[in-house]
C-alpha cells in the first residue's frame, strides 16, 4: 500500500523551518511490511496548491496520506479551512476535546485566547485524533480510496499523535515487518575506505542485499537492506562485521550516548569530565540520557588557564612549558577530575576548535583527549575537522568512543 | 524566475536522513529579488524517478534547478550516471581537480581509494563547481531554458559550494532584494496570546504585510513579510514591537547565544555557570560561539549533591532541609560559582528534567534558575515543559534570557 506525506507551510517552502516530520513519519512507516512511502512533497500555505496536490494524491489512489502543518490558532493556519472547502464538509466543534482544552488553560492559569475554539474544530464525519502535546486536534478523513490523516506541524505533537492515535488504531499491527533493515554505526574511518573494504562482499551479495553508506562527520552509517530474497540478514550483517567490526560501535537507533550509558550502568562505573575546548558538550551528551545521575558525577569546564590551574591542579609550569593544548595537560586534567570527583573514569579534552587560536605547530582542529581509569591513563592526539561546530561535536563523540573502547 | 530543489536519496525518502539542504538553499534564495522557490521534492535513488522528475521541471521551464545528493564514491551514488544518460553526454575526468584530490589524500597520509577518480568526473560541457569541503566535484549544466546545479548531499559541502561557486558567479548580485522579511524572536509567551495582542494590528495592515507565527519550545518567531506595497517594513516592525516588545529578544538570524555573547563582550563582563539539571547545556551553548573564551570562564556541572556540597559550597543543611531543587540551593550555587571562578556573573540551574524524579510537590519540569551579579542575585521558579530533551533546552534558553534581561 502506498503512503504519501504532504508538509504544509510557507515556512517550510522558504526554508525558515526544516521539515523533520516527513522524515520521522517515513522512518516509522518503514516498520510496516506492506506500506511504502512513494511521495514526499512540501506545499505552501496556499489553498490552490494544497487542493491540487491533495487532489493529485487522491486521484493516484494513494492509500494513506499524511498531512502535517497549518492547524495552529493563527490566521495563517489554513489547512482545516481548505480541507473543508475541498471536501465540501463543514467544520464542527468537538466539545469533549474543547472542554479538556479549557480545563488545561484554567489549570495553567493562562487567560484563554479567543481562538482556542478553532483548535477543537474538525471536519464533520471525520474521526478526531487527540493531541496530548499541544492544542490542535487532528483528524482522520476517509475519501474515495484514500485515508487522510491531518496533524499539526509541531514535531513532538506529530510523534505523540502518531504513536497514540494512529499506529495501533489504524495501521494494523499485522503490518509489522520482518526485519529488513539493519544499520551499522561506524566511527574513525572514511567512507571511501569502508567501501574499499566491503566492495567484494557487496558485489557477491548484490542479488540479496543492498548496502548504503550514510556519511556524517561523526562517522559513517552502513545500512543493510534485504531485497525480495530468502537470504538471512543476520548472516550478512555478521559477514560485514567480520570485515569492518573494529569500527562498529552500535546498531540502528542506538547512539554513542546511549551505548556509553548502558556500558557505565552495567559495569557500575561512574564518570566525571574535565572539558576545555568541548566546553560542556560531552557533559551535555552524557546527561541527555535519562537516569544519567546513576553514573555521571559532574564536570569542570575549564575554559581559561586559571581554572585549569586552580580547580584541576594543572601546574603552571606544565601550562607554560607545554601549552594548554598538550598531552601533558590533558592527562593531568583527566586524572584530577577523576580524583576530585571520586569517579571511576575521568575524561578530558583540550584543543583548538577555531576559527582562531591556531598556529603552524598547533593548527585549528588539533585536540588531545585523555581517559583516566584506575590503573591507566590513555591520551590520544587527533587532527579533527577544522570547523568549530563540527569539531566540538566530533571531539565529544570521539572522547566518548575512547571511553567505550576502554570499558570494553 | 523560478527555482526548484530536488533532493535525491533513498535515505531521505525513507527518513533515515533529514533533508536540511533544501531548506538552506530555499532560505538563501529568499535573498534574491527575482527568484522564487516553486517546488521542493524528494526523489529516491532510482534512475526512472530522477529522470521523470527532472524532465518535469525542465518541461515546466524552471529557470534554476538545484539537485543535491548521490555524488559520493559508493555504488548507490547514481546521480552523475543518471544525468549522463538523461542528457546523453559522457562523463569526463576534470584532471586539475583530480590532482588536487590526490594531493589532499597524500597530505593526510590516507591510502587513496580506488574510486577517487569518480569523484572528479563531471558531464562533458558542464562547468565544474569546486568542492573545498569534501571530495565530490559539482557541476553546472545548461539545458533548454534551465540551468541545473548539481551538488553533493553533505550539508557543509552544499553551503560552501553555493557560497563560493554559485551565488556570486551565477546568481548575479543584481538580484539582491530590498529587505522584505523581518523575523522577531520572542520568548516567554504563548503563540495564542501573542496573536491576541497583535490581531488588530495585523488586520489593519493586511493589504501591506503578512504575519506568520512560528512556534518553537523556546519561543515563538514572528515573521513579517512585505507584500507588493510601498509601505515601510521598518515602521510596521516598530508597530509590532510597540505591542509585544517586552518578549522580543532578537531578530532574523540571531540566536540567544550570539545575543548574550555580544552583550557580555560589549559590556566587558565575564560569566561562569553552575549547572545541575541542564548538565552542561548552558556551557555548551555559550561556547558554541567562537571567541567565547573572552567572556566565558568555565563551569562546574554539579549533578550529584556531593559535588554541590564540596565544590559549590552548598551547605548540607540547605540540601537536606530544602532539597537540591530549591531556590535556596540555586542562589547558593550561582553565588559560589561567581566567587570561585572570579566572574562578573554567575548562573545556576537546579531542577527536574524527568522522566523520573518528580513528586507531587516538585513535579517533572520544575526548575529554579539563579543569576548572581555584583549587587544582587535573582532567582526564578519555572514549570517548564515536562519532557527531558525539551526541558533541558528550554531551561538553558530561559537561563540565558534571564542573563540578557539583567545585563540590559
Interface residues (C-beta under 8 A of the other chain):
Chain A: X10 X11 X12 X13 X14 X15 X16 X17 X18 X19 X20 X22 X23 X24 X25 X26 X27 X28 X29 X30 X37 X40 X41 X42 X72 X73 X74 X75 X76 X110 X111 X113 X114 X115 X116 X135 X154 X156 X183 X190 X191 X192 X193 X195 X196 X199 X202 X210 X211 X212 X213 X214 X215 X217 X221 X223 X273 X275 X278 X279 X280 X281 X282 X283 X284 X286 X287 X288 X290 X291 X292 X293 X296 X297 X298 X299 X300 X301 X302 X303 X304 X306 X307 X311 X340 X341 X342 X353 X354 X355 X356 X387 X388 X389 X390 X392
Chain B: X10 X11 X12 X13 X14 X15 X16 X17 X18 X19 X20 X22 X23 X24 X25 X26 X27 X28 X29 X30 X37 X40 X41 X42 X72 X73 X74 X75 X76 X110 X111 X113 X114 X115 X116 X135 X154 X156 X183 X190 X191 X192 X193 X195 X196 X199 X202 X210 X211 X212 X213 X214 X215 X217 X221 X223 X273 X275 X278 X279 X280 X281 X282 X283 X284 X286 X287 X288 X290 X291 X292 X293 X296 X297 X298 X299 X300 X301 X302 X303 X304 X306 X307 X311 X340 X341 X342 X353 X354 X355 X356 X387 X388 X389 X390 X392
